[in-house]
Amino acid sequence: MPDDVALSADERAELERLRAEVADLRSQVAAAPDVVAPTAVAPPPRPRRQRWRSVVATLLIVIACIMAPLAGVAVWSKNLITNTDRYVTTVAPLARDPAIQAAVSDKITAEIFANLDVTGLTNEAVDALATRGLPPRVATGLHALSEPLSDGVQSFVRTEVGKVVASDAFADAWVTANRSAHTALVAALTGQTGQGITIANGTVSINLGPFIQVVKQRLVDRGFELANRIPDINPSFTVLQSDAITKAQSAFSLLTAIGNWSPVVVLVLLALGVYVAKDHRRALIGAGLGLAGGMLALGIGILVLRALYLDTRPAGVLTYEAAAAFYDTLVRFLRLGLRTVLVFGLVIALAGFFTGRSVTAVRARAGLSRGIAWLRGGAEKAGFRTGPVGAWVYSYKRVLRIAVIAIAALVLVFWDQPTGRVIIGITLAVLVALVIIEFLGRPPSPAAPEPPEAETPAATPEVSDAPPTAPVAVASSQAHDTSEADVRS
């Protein structure tokens, strides 16, 4: 070939050598295993959704939320019927209620004048004076004044009775009478009798004579001497018809059992529902809202029953105002309890929501963290250092949080008759404690890094610009340079 003729002997030898190297490299590349392009890894199959867990959890929580109002009514009824102290505490404020005082004053006045005929006494006095020489014309005029005189006496007695009813003596007598009445009721329901309690003539009754005596004595002390003419009467207060005692005793036993166990059953069902659910936090929110909704439904039911009671109250027993005061006072502890559970449910729902992964919850926690960090930074600038305490709190932050929540739960459980205000106060105390833990907890300062040793240029390894996928080419180039140097030498 012309090109080969134009080459010198050295150039021709170099060309042959390069061709041999190229052939050798091609043989190495052909012998090397083929590089397989990475294939896309298929995602693992999604596990089958365990729908039964969601269904069972929802069912348990719904049943518990439906039972919650019934459990509240059962506990309230049990305490009201079986606990005399609770019953007396419930009805004691009625002695201070103006509507009840007015109704009792009217009743006492009517009972007094049923046993004290002022008109008859006036006519007897006028007739006695007429037999002793009172002119007939004057006697006739006095007879005509007997009715207005009786009305005036009744007005005076009504006023004095009102004062008596508004006194502490009446409040004490009211409590005593109601305690005796409730003791008789419990004795009738349990099949027992005791002092001051009788079960005869088809009724269960107690003696209210001492109460009438207190009213009579107070009237005499206020100058109404005619009250001495009121006979010593011992009216009986009917508590329960004896023909219904057997049925009432059965219902009493059932109510006692339900009142003891229904709250426990509700809590167990709620706990199981939250535990079985796949998303515990969402189930917790649902349980809290369900409890609050159940208590709201109970409150509406109480209002409906109030309207029915006032519309169907027995005529001539209580006025509308007195009946309304009696109903509101009787259910006040039930209303207090439902408000407490409602607030508790809302607190649980809010706690579950703000510890979740929603945008609002995340932003709220981030804002709170920034605020705490800002306060910590300001305190550190002012010279406040937590030191080892901060490092310890930071190390045991999770344990401290759990301890705070556990202590709050124990306080709530052992609090005697907690209210909505108590729950809100405990919740705020928990939040303050968690903020303090976050404020004090600071990671320990890292140790200062040692300065790196100075490196000489000779010790610095050279970085090759050759691509990592061509090691054979780099090695052959180095071998070529070495052989060329040997030839030249």
Summary of the structure (lengths in Angstrom):
residues: 489
radius of gyration: 47.4
end to end distance: 31.7
largest distance: 185.4
contacts: 1246
relative contact order: 0.09
helix: 75%
strand: 3%
